[in-house]
Amino acid sequence: MKRFKRLLRNFAFTFGLVLTVLLVLAALAAPLLSPYDPDVQDTSRRLEAPSHEHLLGLDDLGRDVLSRIVWGARVSLRVGFSVVILASLLGVTLGAIAGYFGGAADVIVMRICDILLAFPGILLAIALVAVLGPSLNNVILALATIGWVGYARLVRGQVLKVREMEYVTAAKALGAKSPRVIVRHVLPNVVNPVIVMATLGLAGAILSEASLSFLGLGVQPPTPSWGAMLTAGRRYLGLANHLAIFPGAAIMLAVMGLNFLGDGLIDALDPKYRKDF
């Protein structure tokens, strides 16, 4: 409790926490918060500017922009959390194995990481989605495929240090098997940087999903997606710029909030950066 109160005095953490909580609540309460059905069209009022009836206006098919942004938060968070969970589980497992056992396991895992890192991440994701076909599940699979590398390299580096500690040596001397040593003694001591990386990775996954949807390789219509809304709004920048401004603002606030939250967690969980705030 004291640590949390001290964290709240950190502006970055508090600001990021507020934005993140609002994002999660908007996604969970989308049926209650959205004033209209996000898929209902009224083409006679297409491109209508923001008004009292439609606070953020109507899109090119006469759909309520606010409702689609609120429902789009669900898509972004589903992709973000799914990618972070899959990538972290795979990356932490392989990184722990590589760092703890070394030898051939380390060489194989690190060479796979080097191969994947040789390609720009977003381009590799585009290639994977293009091969698998554009869909929400394929976006998650593609982003998780490229996302586990960072977790593996981070955990491997931490495990290389932790495995030489006295308590790990003592556990081995008492006859503890390697899986038990890794799970009970090694991983709990490398979890802090993983939490920070997962928070920042959530922001990256949301941004990557928006990028793929912007290119037409992500969530397919009529499912609301912030990136797809930006694509539709790009064609009407001079006529109805609210179609691009509001989805872009939603992406910016979501990513900024998660990045601020990650920065605050670095201050709290990393002794090198920890300070009284």
C-alpha positions as CSV (number, residue, x, y, z in Angstrom):
1,M,0.0,0.0,0.0
2,K,2.8,2.4,0.8
3,R,4.5,1.6,-2.5
4,F,1.3,2.3,-4.3
5,K,0.7,5.6,-2.6
6,R,4.3,6.6,-3.4
7,L,3.6,5.5,-7.0
8,L,0.6,7.8,-7.2
9,R,2.9,10.8,-6.5
10,N,4.6,10.0,-9.8
11,F,2.8,12.0,-12.5
12,A,3.7,9.7,-15.3
13,F,2.3,6.6,-13.5
14,T,-0.9,8.4,-12.3
15,F,-1.7,9.9,-15.6
16,G,-1.0,6.7,-17.4
17,L,-3.1,4.7,-14.9
18,V,-6.1,7.0,-15.3
19,L,-6.0,6.8,-19.1
20,T,-5.5,3.0,-19.0
21,V,-8.4,2.5,-16.6
22,L,-10.7,4.7,-18.7
23,L,-9.7,2.7,-21.8
24,V,-10.5,-0.6,-20.1
25,L,-13.8,0.7,-18.7
26,A,-14.8,2.0,-22.1
27,A,-14.1,-1.4,-23.6
28,L,-15.9,-3.4,-20.9
29,A,-18.9,-1.1,-20.8
30,A,-19.2,-0.5,-24.6
31,P,-22.8,-1.7,-24.8
32,L,-23.7,0.8,-22.1
33,L,-21.6,3.7,-23.2
34,S,-22.2,3.7,-27.0
35,P,-25.2,5.8,-27.7
36,Y,-26.0,4.0,-31.0
37,D,-25.5,0.7,-32.7
38,P,-22.0,1.0,-34.3
39,D,-23.1,-0.8,-37.4
40,V,-26.4,1.0,-38.1
41,Q,-26.2,3.1,-41.2
42,D,-28.0,6.3,-42.3
43,T,-26.6,7.2,-45.6
44,S,-28.9,10.2,-45.9
45,R,-26.8,11.9,-43.2
46,R,-23.3,10.6,-44.1
47,L,-20.3,12.8,-43.2
48,E,-22.5,14.8,-40.8
49,A,-20.4,17.0,-38.5
50,P,-20.4,16.6,-34.7
51,S,-23.6,17.8,-33.1
52,H,-25.6,17.4,-29.9
53,E,-27.3,14.3,-31.3
54,H,-24.0,12.7,-32.5
55,L,-21.2,14.1,-30.4
56,L,-18.4,13.0,-32.8
57,G,-20.4,13.1,-36.0
58,L,-21.2,10.4,-38.5
59,D,-18.9,8.6,-40.9
60,D,-19.0,8.0,-44.6
61,L,-21.8,5.4,-44.2
62,G,-23.8,7.4,-41.7
63,R,-22.6,5.4,-38.6
64,D,-22.1,7.1,-35.3
65,V,-18.3,7.8,-34.8
66,L,-18.4,7.8,-31.0
67,S,-20.1,4.4,-30.9
68,R,-17.6,2.9,-33.3
69,I,-14.6,4.4,-31.3
70,V,-16.0,2.9,-28.0
71,W,-16.5,-0.5,-29.6
72,G,-13.1,-0.2,-31.3
73,A,-11.5,-0.1,-27.9
74,R,-12.6,-3.7,-27.4
75,V,-10.8,-4.8,-30.5
76,S,-7.6,-2.9,-29.6
77,L,-7.6,-4.4,-26.0
78,R,-8.3,-7.9,-27.2
79,V,-5.4,-7.7,-29.6
80,G,-3.1,-6.1,-27.1
81,F,-3.7,-8.5,-24.2
82,S,-3.8,-11.5,-26.4
83,V,-0.5,-10.6,-28.1
84,V,1.2,-9.8,-24.7
85,I,0.0,-13.0,-23.1
86,L,1.1,-15.2,-26.0
87,A,4.4,-13.5,-26.6
88,S,5.4,-13.2,-23.0
89,L,4.6,-16.9,-22.2
90,L,6.6,-18.1,-25.2
91,G,9.4,-15.6,-24.7
92,V,9.8,-16.1,-21.0
93,T,9.8,-19.9,-21.4
94,L,12.4,-19.9,-24.1
95,G,14.5,-17.2,-22.5
96,A,14.6,-19.0,-19.2
97,I,15.6,-22.2,-20.8
98,A,18.3,-20.5,-22.9
99,G,19.7,-18.6,-20.0
100,Y,19.6,-21.3,-17.4
101,F,20.9,-24.3,-19.4
102,G,23.1,-22.5,-21.9
103,G,24.8,-24.6,-24.5
104,A,22.9,-25.8,-27.6
105,A,19.6,-24.5,-26.2
106,D,21.0,-21.0,-25.8
107,V,22.5,-21.1,-29.3
108,I,19.3,-22.3,-31.0
109,V,17.0,-19.8,-29.2
110,M,19.3,-16.8,-29.7
111,R,19.9,-17.6,-33.4
112,I,16.1,-17.7,-34.0
113,C,15.9,-14.4,-32.3
114,D,18.6,-12.9,-34.5
115,I,16.9,-14.1,-37.6
116,L,13.6,-12.6,-36.6
117,L,15.3,-9.3,-35.5
118,A,16.9,-9.1,-38.9
119,F,13.5,-8.1,-40.3
120,P,11.6,-4.9,-39.5
121,G,8.8,-6.0,-37.1
122,I,5.9,-4.4,-38.9
123,L,7.0,-5.6,-42.3
124,L,7.3,-9.2,-41.0
125,A,3.8,-8.8,-39.5
126,I,2.4,-7.5,-42.8
127,A,4.0,-10.5,-44.6
128,L,2.6,-13.0,-42.2
129,V,-0.9,-11.5,-42.3
130,A,-0.8,-11.3,-46.1
131,V,0.0,-15.0,-46.2
132,L,-2.5,-16.1,-43.5
133,G,-5.2,-13.8,-44.6
134,P,-6.6,-10.6,-42.9
135,S,-8.5,-11.4,-39.8
136,L,-8.3,-10.6,-36.1
137,N,-6.9,-13.9,-35.0
138,N,-4.2,-13.8,-37.7
139,V,-3.2,-10.3,-36.6
140,I,-2.8,-11.7,-33.0
141,L,-0.8,-14.6,-34.3
142,A,1.5,-12.5,-36.5
143,L,2.2,-9.9,-33.7
144,A,2.8,-12.7,-31.1
145,T,5.2,-14.4,-33.6
146,I,7.4,-11.3,-33.7
147,G,6.8,-10.1,-30.2
148,W,8.2,-13.0,-28.1
149,V,11.8,-12.2,-29.2
150,G,12.1,-9.2,-26.9
151,Y,10.8,-11.1,-23.9
152,A,13.2,-14.0,-24.6
153,R,16.3,-11.8,-24.9
154,L,15.3,-9.8,-21.7
155,V,14.7,-12.9,-19.6
156,R,17.8,-14.7,-20.9
157,G,20.0,-11.8,-19.8
158,Q,18.3,-11.7,-16.4
159,V,18.5,-15.4,-15.9
160,L,22.3,-15.4,-16.7
161,K,22.8,-13.2,-13.7
162,V,20.3,-14.8,-11.3
163,R,21.5,-18.4,-11.9
164,E,24.8,-17.6,-10.3
165,M,23.2,-16.3,-7.1
166,E,23.7,-18.1,-3.8
167,Y,20.1,-19.1,-3.3
168,V,20.0,-20.8,-6.7
169,T,23.2,-22.7,-5.9
170,A,21.8,-23.7,-2.5
171,A,18.6,-25.0,-4.1
172,K,20.7,-27.1,-6.5
173,A,22.8,-28.4,-3.7
174,L,19.6,-29.5,-1.8
175,G,18.7,-31.6,-4.8
176,A,16.0,-29.4,-6.4
177,K,15.3,-30.3,-10.1
178,S,16.0,-27.8,-12.8
179,P,12.3,-27.1,-13.5
180,R,11.6,-26.4,-9.8
181,V,14.7,-24.1,-9.6
182,I,13.6,-22.1,-12.6
183,V,10.0,-21.8,-11.5
184,R,10.5,-21.2,-7.8
185,H,13.8,-19.4,-7.6
186,V,14.8,-17.9,-10.9
187,L,11.6,-16.5,-12.6
188,P,10.3,-14.7,-9.5
189,N,13.5,-12.7,-9.5
190,V,13.2,-11.6,-13.1
191,V,9.5,-10.8,-13.2
192,N,9.8,-7.0,-12.6
193,P,11.3,-6.1,-16.0
194,V,8.9,-8.5,-17.7
195,I,6.0,-6.6,-16.2
196,V,7.4,-3.3,-17.4
197,M,8.0,-4.7,-20.9
198,A,4.5,-6.2,-21.0
199,T,3.0,-2.8,-20.3
200,L,5.0,-1.2,-23.0
201,G,4.3,-4.1,-25.3
202,L,0.6,-3.7,-24.8
203,A,0.9,-0.2,-26.3
204,G,3.0,-1.5,-29.1
205,A,0.5,-4.2,-30.0
206,I,-2.4,-1.7,-30.0
207,L,-0.4,0.6,-32.4
208,S,0.6,-2.4,-34.6
209,E,-3.0,-3.6,-34.9
210,A,-4.1,-0.1,-35.9
211,S,-1.3,0.0,-38.5
212,L,-2.4,-3.3,-40.0
213,S,-6.0,-2.3,-40.0
214,F,-5.1,1.0,-41.6
215,L,-3.5,-1.0,-44.4
216,G,-6.6,-3.3,-44.7
217,L,-4.8,-6.3,-43.3
218,G,-6.4,-6.3,-39.8
219,V,-10.0,-6.4,-38.6
220,Q,-12.4,-6.6,-41.5
221,P,-15.5,-4.5,-41.9
222,P,-18.0,-3.9,-40.4
223,T,-16.2,-4.6,-37.1
224,P,-15.1,-1.3,-35.6
225,S,-11.3,-0.7,-35.6
226,W,-9.5,2.5,-35.0
227,G,-7.0,1.8,-37.8
228,A,-9.8,1.0,-40.3
229,M,-11.6,4.2,-39.2
230,L,-8.5,6.2,-40.0
231,T,-8.3,4.7,-43.5
232,A,-11.9,5.7,-44.2
233,G,-11.4,9.1,-42.8
234,R,-8.2,9.8,-44.8
235,R,-10.4,10.1,-48.0
236,Y,-12.4,12.9,-46.4
237,L,-9.8,15.0,-44.7
238,G,-10.8,18.2,-46.5
239,L,-14.6,17.5,-46.3
240,A,-15.1,15.8,-42.9
241,N,-11.8,15.8,-40.9
242,H,-13.6,14.5,-37.8
243,L,-13.5,11.0,-39.3
244,A,-9.7,10.9,-38.9
245,I,-9.2,13.2,-35.9
246,F,-11.2,11.3,-33.4
247,P,-9.9,7.8,-34.1
248,G,-6.4,9.2,-34.3
249,A,-6.9,10.8,-30.9
250,A,-8.2,7.5,-29.4
251,I,-5.0,5.7,-30.6
252,M,-2.8,8.5,-29.3
253,L,-4.4,8.6,-25.8
254,A,-4.4,4.8,-25.5
255,V,-0.7,4.4,-26.5
256,M,0.4,7.4,-24.5
257,G,-1.4,6.2,-21.4
258,L,0.2,2.8,-21.5
259,N,3.6,4.3,-22.2
260,F,3.3,6.6,-19.2
261,L,2.2,3.7,-17.1
262,G,5.2,1.7,-18.2
263,D,7.6,4.6,-17.4
264,G,6.0,4.9,-13.9
265,L,6.5,1.1,-13.4
266,I,10.2,1.4,-14.4
267,D,10.6,4.0,-11.6
268,A,8.9,1.6,-9.1
269,L,10.3,-1.8,-10.1
270,D,13.8,-1.1,-11.4
271,P,16.3,-0.3,-8.6
272,K,18.5,1.5,-11.0
273,Y,15.8,4.1,-11.7
274,R,14.0,4.0,-8.4
275,K,13.7,7.3,-6.6
276,D,11.5,9.0,-4.1
277,F,8.7,10.9,-5.9
